[in-house]
Amino acid sequence: MMEGIFYFSVILVLWTYAGYPLVELLRSRIWKRPFQKEPITPSVSMVIACHNEEAGIEKKIQNVLSLDYPEELLEIMIVSDGSTDKTEEIVKRYENKQIHLLCLPRGGKAPALNAAVEKVTGEILVFSDANSMYREDAIRNIVQPFADSSIGGVAGNQVYQKSRKKGIASDGETSYWNLDRILKKAQSDAGNTISATGAIYAIRRSLFMTVPEGVTDDFVTSTRVIAQKKRLIFEPEAICFEPVAGAAKSEFGRKTRVITRGLRGVLFMKELLNPFRFGFYSFQLFMHKVMRRLIVFIILLIGILSPLLWNHAWWFKAATILQILFYSEALAGLLFSKWGKKAPKFISIPFYFCMVNAAVLVAVWNILRGERIKLWSPDRLSVDSSNDSLSEIKPVDDNEQGKQKVPS
C-alpha cells in the first residue's frame, strides 16, 4: 500500500514539474492561434499604485517620460495609497497635463487601483509597479496586439536584472521566471497565457472590473479578460526591468503574501476552472496555479514514505539519500543567507524551491484561518542602473538578445 502511494506521489511530482510543461511546449507547436499585430497608437492610461516609494518614484517618472509613445496619447496616473514619506511631494513636482497624482488614505492596493481607473480616460489601461523600469518601446509593443479585436489583454515581459548586490533568493527566482516566461510564450501561442504580472500588463478599458480586496490584483484583473471571452496573450517585446529578490527573510514574507492573495484570487475566479466553458485554459489554470502550489503536500508525503520504505528496495534508499542531499543544500543556502554570502546556483535553487514551498504552507494556513491581506508595502531592492547589472539582462528569446535597450 505504502509503495503504491509512493509511486503515485512521485508520478504526480514529475508530471507537475516536467510532464505538464512538456505538454504546454508540444501543444504550442501543434495548436497555433495567431493574432494580428499592427503599429497602432491608441490612447493609453498607465496606472501606478504606490505606497512609500520615495526612493524610486522619481526614477520611475523619468523612465515613463522617456518612453517612445506620443505624449498626448499617454496619460500617467500615480495613486498614492496613504504614503507617509516624500512620495507625494516628489510626484507633485512633475504634475502636468500628462502626469496626475491621486492621493488616498491608506486602504490597500485594490481600492487605490479602482479609484485610479475611475479617473483615467485611455482606451487601453497599462498597469505598472513603481519599481519597474520600462524599455523605451514597451508601450508601443504592448498595444500592438490590440489591433486584433479578439485580444482583450496583453501580459508584458518582466526581466530580472543581475546584480552583485542580490541575495541568495535572486538566483532561484530568476531561474523560475526564465522557465515561466517560456511557458507564457507557449501558452500564448496556443491560446491564452495563464495571467499577467503586475509589473507590466495592459487590458482594454471596457473590460476592467472593480478589483476585490484580498486577492492578487494582476491575476484577477488579467484573467477577467478570459472570463469575458477575450484572449490574454504574452508579448515578449513589451519589456520591463525588475529588481531581483532582496534578502531571503523579506522575500519569504513577500512570497507568503503573494501566494496567499494568489490562492484567494483563484478561489475568486473559480469559474475559470470549468473546462466545459473555458476548455484547455481551465486545465492550464489548475496545473499552474493550483497543482503547482499544492504539490508541496505530495512532496512532504514522499519525504515521509521514502525512509519508511528503506528496506523494501534500493531505489527507496536512493530516494531518501537524494532528498537528504537536496534539503541539506537548501539548509546550506539558508546559512549563506544569514551570513550575507553569495551562494552557488546548485545551492540557491534548492533553497529557493524550499523557501517558496514553505511560503505555500503558510499561505494555505492563512487561507484556512480566513486571513485576508489587504495592505502592501514595497520591500524589494531598487532598480540598479549601473552598467554591470543592465548589460547582463537576458531576454526571452536568444535570437533577440541584441535588440534589448537599457531604459533611460
Wavefront OBJ file of the C-alpha trace (Angstrom):
o trace
v 0.000 0.000 0.000
v 2.747 2.451 1.010
v 4.737 1.588 -2.100
v 1.754 2.327 -4.349
v 1.211 5.706 -2.675
v 4.928 6.489 -3.047
v 4.975 5.661 -6.768
v 1.799 7.646 -7.408
v 3.204 10.620 -5.475
v 6.448 10.587 -7.468
v 4.456 10.465 -10.711
v 2.422 13.493 -9.600
v 5.575 15.494 -8.816
v 7.215 14.545 -12.117
v 4.032 15.399 -14.002
v 3.707 18.789 -12.304
v 7.290 19.936 -12.836
v 8.188 18.150 -16.075
v 5.238 16.459 -17.784
v 2.858 19.416 -17.778
v 5.438 21.946 -19.070
v 6.341 19.498 -21.839
v 2.664 19.212 -22.834
v 2.446 23.015 -22.985
v 5.509 23.241 -25.213
v 4.321 20.476 -27.542
v 0.828 21.944 -27.769
v 2.250 25.324 -28.797
v 3.998 23.622 -31.728
v 0.886 21.767 -32.867
v -2.012 24.094 -31.972
v -1.325 27.592 -33.286
v -3.673 30.521 -32.698
v -2.074 33.519 -34.423
v -3.364 37.037 -33.934
v -2.974 40.360 -35.713
v -0.398 42.935 -34.630
v -0.256 46.452 -36.048
v 1.746 49.605 -35.132
v -1.319 51.297 -33.651
v -1.232 54.143 -31.109
v -4.462 54.122 -29.089
v -4.854 56.408 -26.093
v -3.168 54.790 -23.089
v -3.575 55.373 -19.366
v -0.782 54.000 -17.206
v -1.798 53.340 -13.604
v 0.915 53.169 -10.936
v -0.212 52.388 -7.393
v 2.391 53.132 -4.748
v 2.946 53.347 -1.022
v 6.072 54.993 0.413
v 8.128 54.830 -2.786
v 10.229 57.967 -2.263
v 13.421 56.046 -3.028
v 12.422 55.195 -6.576
v 9.328 57.115 -7.692
v 11.291 59.938 -9.350
v 13.304 57.424 -11.371
v 10.031 55.760 -12.386
v 8.563 59.071 -13.554
v 11.684 59.869 -15.558
v 11.529 56.410 -17.108
v 7.900 56.934 -18.112
v 8.670 60.344 -19.599
v 11.410 58.780 -21.741
v 9.080 56.221 -23.357
v 8.720 56.269 -27.129
v 4.985 56.956 -27.316
v 3.065 60.102 -28.319
v 2.891 62.311 -25.242
v -0.658 63.436 -25.968
v -1.808 59.782 -26.047
v -0.086 58.621 -22.853
v -1.722 59.566 -19.566
v 0.054 58.731 -16.285
v -1.967 58.285 -13.107
v 0.077 57.789 -9.938
v -2.109 56.859 -6.994
v -0.616 57.132 -3.530
v -2.107 54.686 -1.039
v -1.596 56.684 2.136
v 2.116 57.331 1.616
v 3.733 58.868 4.710
v 7.132 59.626 3.198
v 8.030 62.100 0.418
v 6.400 60.116 -2.415
v 3.532 62.562 -2.944
v 5.816 65.588 -2.638
v 8.092 64.210 -5.360
v 5.231 63.383 -7.730
v 3.702 66.831 -7.299
v 6.844 68.359 -8.769
v 6.092 66.542 -12.033
v 2.312 67.069 -12.212
v 1.144 68.459 -15.558
v -1.385 67.645 -18.289
v 0.164 64.200 -18.702
v 1.096 63.183 -15.150
v -1.564 63.150 -12.430
v -1.407 62.363 -8.732
v -4.283 60.869 -6.761
v -3.761 60.928 -3.002
v -5.820 58.479 -0.955
v -5.893 57.459 2.700
v -4.306 54.083 3.406
v -6.736 51.435 2.203
v -4.833 48.862 0.166
v -3.894 48.386 -3.454
v -7.304 47.250 -4.706
v -9.188 50.426 -3.669
v -6.273 52.503 -4.999
v -6.437 50.859 -8.424
v -10.221 51.151 -8.559
v -10.114 54.851 -7.713
v -7.391 55.490 -10.272
v -9.209 53.751 -13.118
v -12.290 55.860 -12.427
v -10.212 58.979 -13.125
v -8.356 57.990 -16.281
v -9.621 58.202 -19.853
v -7.389 55.989 -22.011
v -8.759 53.293 -24.309
v -6.041 50.941 -23.062
v -5.098 50.583 -19.392
v -1.467 49.742 -18.619
v -0.714 48.691 -15.048
v 2.797 49.064 -13.679
v 4.711 48.670 -10.436
v 6.544 51.706 -9.115
v 9.918 49.950 -9.265
v 9.578 48.542 -12.808
v 11.599 50.335 -15.464
v 10.169 50.063 -18.996
v 12.228 49.673 -22.144
v 11.599 52.745 -24.295
v 9.425 50.845 -26.801
v 7.466 48.862 -24.192
v 4.185 50.764 -24.614
v 4.323 50.657 -28.422
v 4.882 46.908 -28.289
v 2.258 46.139 -25.660
v -0.545 47.905 -27.568
v 0.143 46.343 -30.983
v -1.854 43.139 -30.336
v -4.947 45.235 -29.565
v -5.256 45.719 -33.320
v -6.903 42.283 -33.151
v -10.423 42.547 -31.725
v -10.118 39.094 -30.133
v -7.345 40.326 -27.811
v -8.552 41.690 -24.510
v -5.315 41.768 -22.536
v -1.566 41.656 -23.058
v 0.937 40.431 -20.499
v 4.331 42.096 -20.760
v 7.772 40.585 -20.331
v 9.245 41.114 -16.876
v 13.023 40.716 -16.989
v 15.029 40.423 -13.785
v 18.282 42.299 -13.529
v 21.531 40.723 -12.468
v 23.467 42.488 -9.758
v 26.323 41.814 -7.397
v 24.079 43.121 -4.611
v 21.423 40.447 -4.987
v 20.522 37.975 -2.244
v 20.502 34.189 -2.443
v 16.795 34.156 -3.341
v 17.500 36.038 -6.565
v 19.196 33.185 -8.466
v 16.294 30.867 -7.739
v 13.709 33.492 -8.625
v 15.463 34.349 -11.881
v 15.675 30.673 -12.873
v 11.994 30.184 -12.041
v 10.948 33.235 -14.058
v 13.036 32.203 -17.063
v 11.128 28.901 -17.198
v 7.809 30.616 -16.545
v 8.476 33.065 -19.388
v 8.973 30.174 -21.827
v 5.665 28.664 -20.702
v 3.880 32.026 -21.034
v 5.039 32.268 -24.632
v 3.918 28.694 -25.375
v 0.532 29.229 -23.736
v 0.002 32.464 -25.624
v 0.906 30.921 -28.982
v -1.752 28.251 -28.492
v -4.469 30.346 -26.860
v -4.166 32.223 -23.574
v -1.331 32.815 -21.184
v -2.361 31.985 -17.605
v -2.237 35.513 -16.199
v -0.174 38.701 -16.198
v 2.405 40.078 -13.819
v 1.731 43.410 -12.120
v 4.999 44.898 -13.376
v 3.649 45.314 -16.909
v 0.316 44.355 -18.434
v -2.464 46.016 -20.381
v -6.185 45.462 -20.888
v -8.954 47.179 -22.778
v -10.608 49.726 -20.524
v -14.018 48.325 -21.473
v -13.050 45.001 -19.848
v -11.916 46.409 -16.500
v -13.973 45.391 -13.479
v -13.653 46.551 -9.868
v -10.772 44.766 -8.133
v -11.841 42.951 -4.938
v -9.763 43.185 -1.771
v -7.515 40.426 -0.505
v -6.575 38.955 -3.898
v -3.672 39.355 -6.308
v -4.954 42.266 -8.377
v -2.941 41.500 -11.526
v -4.158 37.888 -11.582
v -7.829 38.770 -11.139
v -7.785 41.762 -13.494
v -5.975 39.915 -16.278
v -7.932 36.652 -16.020
v -11.226 38.530 -16.091
v -10.317 39.236 -19.712
v -10.593 35.488 -20.378
v -13.781 35.250 -18.323
v -15.245 37.828 -20.736
v -14.317 35.590 -23.708
v -11.358 37.643 -24.909
v -7.785 36.419 -25.266
v -4.945 37.196 -22.880
v -1.640 36.900 -24.714
v 2.045 37.351 -23.874
v 4.127 39.957 -25.715
v 7.854 39.207 -25.238
v 8.924 42.568 -26.695
v 6.956 44.604 -24.136
v 9.877 44.548 -21.727
v 10.258 45.980 -18.269
v 13.253 45.615 -15.983
v 12.578 44.420 -12.464
v 14.974 44.319 -9.483
v 15.891 40.878 -8.209
v 14.726 39.464 -4.904
v 16.112 41.010 -1.768
v 17.123 39.339 1.469
v 15.728 35.844 1.977
v 13.739 36.822 5.068
v 11.901 39.685 3.387
v 11.457 37.626 0.210
v 9.844 34.810 2.205
v 7.366 37.294 3.652
v 6.654 38.707 0.188
v 6.141 35.239 -1.288
v 3.792 34.312 1.530
v 1.677 37.403 0.906
v 1.695 36.928 -2.876
v 0.747 33.238 -2.678
v -1.963 33.879 -0.061
v -3.521 36.549 -2.257
v -2.945 34.397 -5.342
v -4.802 31.412 -3.908
v -7.638 33.725 -2.911
v -7.600 35.033 -6.465
v -8.049 31.513 -7.848
v -10.941 30.926 -5.447
v -12.474 34.222 -6.554
v -12.081 33.288 -10.237
v -13.029 29.624 -9.754
v -15.426 29.829 -12.710
v -12.341 29.666 -14.936
v -11.676 26.122 -13.687
v -14.732 24.882 -15.591
v -13.374 23.111 -18.719
v -16.842 22.990 -20.285
v -16.766 26.796 -20.519
v -13.069 27.586 -20.873
v -11.618 24.444 -22.408
v -7.893 23.786 -22.165
v -7.316 27.035 -20.267
v -9.084 25.505 -17.237
v -6.561 22.668 -17.244
v -3.697 25.153 -17.555
v -5.012 27.254 -14.689
v -5.453 24.214 -12.445
v -1.959 22.911 -13.138
v -0.214 26.269 -12.921
v -1.985 27.959 -10.029
v -3.407 25.061 -8.003
v -1.414 21.893 -8.577
v 1.960 23.630 -8.664
v 1.175 25.226 -5.312
v -0.393 22.275 -3.522
v 2.224 19.783 -4.754
v 4.176 20.679 -1.610
v 1.912 18.316 0.329
v 2.799 15.473 -2.040
v 6.496 16.325 -1.658
v 6.135 16.134 2.119
v 4.399 12.770 1.756
v 7.317 11.440 -0.327
v 9.708 12.672 2.349
v 7.828 10.665 4.961
v 7.352 7.494 2.915
v 10.809 7.008 1.394
v 12.673 6.358 4.704
v 9.824 4.119 5.898
v 10.359 2.026 2.746
v 14.151 1.961 3.148
v 14.395 -1.827 3.379
v 11.982 -2.584 0.523
v 14.255 -1.790 -2.446
v 17.423 0.078 -3.376
v 15.528 2.889 -5.073
v 13.840 3.817 -1.802
v 17.318 4.146 -0.255
v 18.398 6.271 -3.240
v 15.286 8.467 -2.959
v 15.928 9.028 0.740
v 19.591 9.910 0.218
v 18.817 12.277 -2.677
v 16.237 14.095 -0.570
v 18.694 14.425 2.308
v 21.263 15.897 -0.068
v 18.711 18.279 -1.623
v 17.422 19.584 1.703
v 20.990 19.834 3.029
v 21.788 22.134 0.103
v 18.692 24.180 0.927
v 19.834 24.415 4.552
v 23.282 25.488 3.366
v 21.539 28.180 1.332
v 19.809 29.404 4.470
v 23.183 29.661 6.191
v 24.661 31.548 3.226
v 21.729 33.941 3.507
v 22.283 34.518 7.213
v 25.981 35.117 6.597
v 25.227 37.516 3.740
v 27.306 35.464 1.308
v 26.633 34.703 -2.363
v 25.767 31.022 -2.782
v 26.491 28.890 -5.882
v 23.493 28.080 -8.061
v 23.398 24.404 -7.037
v 22.626 25.674 -3.531
v 20.489 28.731 -4.334
v 17.973 26.803 -6.460
v 17.180 24.149 -3.775
v 16.995 26.976 -1.236
v 14.546 28.968 -3.361
v 12.462 25.847 -4.078
v 12.156 25.078 -0.369
v 11.515 28.703 0.545
v 8.649 29.006 -1.939
v 7.064 25.737 -0.810
v 7.385 26.778 2.825
v 5.621 30.012 1.871
v 2.861 27.912 0.265
v 2.325 26.063 3.546
v 1.977 29.354 5.420
v -0.307 30.724 2.691
v -2.587 27.681 2.835
v -2.782 28.097 6.596
v -3.696 31.762 6.064
v -6.487 30.713 3.701
v -7.818 28.066 6.098
v -7.976 30.512 9.001
v -9.578 33.196 6.868
v -6.778 35.749 6.916
v -7.037 38.437 4.254
v -4.020 40.540 3.270
v -5.304 43.906 2.095
v -2.314 46.198 2.592
v 1.107 46.001 0.997
v 4.445 47.726 1.379
v 7.371 47.893 -1.050
v 10.106 45.544 0.137
v 12.190 44.917 -2.983
v 15.582 46.204 -3.975
v 15.559 49.316 -6.111
v 16.415 49.046 -9.795
v 20.160 49.198 -10.243
v 21.014 51.320 -13.253
v 24.720 50.528 -13.208
v 26.197 49.120 -16.376
v 27.264 45.833 -14.803
v 23.690 44.936 -13.919
v 21.859 46.027 -17.060
v 24.390 44.699 -19.509
v 23.740 41.145 -18.330
v 19.970 41.171 -18.873
v 18.767 38.167 -20.868
v 15.566 38.480 -22.926
v 13.030 35.749 -23.566
v 14.328 34.817 -26.990
v 18.019 34.156 -27.563
v 17.591 35.437 -31.119
v 16.517 38.821 -29.763
v 19.402 39.410 -27.352
v 20.918 42.120 -29.482
v 17.688 44.106 -29.588
v 17.321 44.942 -25.892
v 17.808 48.527 -24.825
v 18.629 49.932 -21.441
v 15.923 52.222 -20.052
v 16.800 55.853 -19.533
l 1 2 3 4 5 6 7 8 9 10 11 12 13 14 15 16 17 18 19 20 21 22 23 24 25 26 27 28 29 30 31 32 33 34 35 36 37 38 39 40 41 42 43 44 45 46 47 48 49 50 51 52 53 54 55 56 57 58 59 60 61 62 63 64 65 66 67 68 69 70 71 72 73 74 75 76 77 78 79 80 81 82 83 84 85 86 87 88 89 90 91 92 93 94 95 96 97 98 99 100 101 102 103 104 105 106 107 108 109 110 111 112 113 114 115 116 117 118 119 120 121 122 123 124 125 126 127 128 129 130 131 132 133 134 135 136 137 138 139 140 141 142 143 144 145 146 147 148 149 150 151 152 153 154 155 156 157 158 159 160 161 162 163 164 165 166 167 168 169 170 171 172 173 174 175 176 177 178 179 180 181 182 183 184 185 186 187 188 189 190 191 192 193 194 195 196 197 198 199 200 201 202 203 204 205 206 207 208 209 210 211 212 213 214 215 216 217 218 219 220 221 222 223 224 225 226 227 228 229 230 231 232 233 234 235 236 237 238 239 240 241 242 243 244 245 246 247 248 249 250 251 252 253 254 255 256 257 258 259 260 261 262 263 264 265 266 267 268 269 270 271 272 273 274 275 276 277 278 279 280 281 282 283 284 285 286 287 288 289 290 291 292 293 294 295 296 297 298 299 300 301 302 303 304 305 306 307 308 309 310 311 312 313 314 315 316 317 318 319 320 321 322 323 324 325 326 327 328 329 330 331 332 333 334 335 336 337 338 339 340 341 342 343 344 345 346 347 348 349 350 351 352 353 354 355 356 357 358 359 360 361 362 363 364 365 366 367 368 369 370 371 372 373 374 375 376 377 378 379 380 381 382 383 384 385 386 387 388 389 390 391 392 393 394 395 396 397 398 399 400 401 402 403 404 405 406 407 408
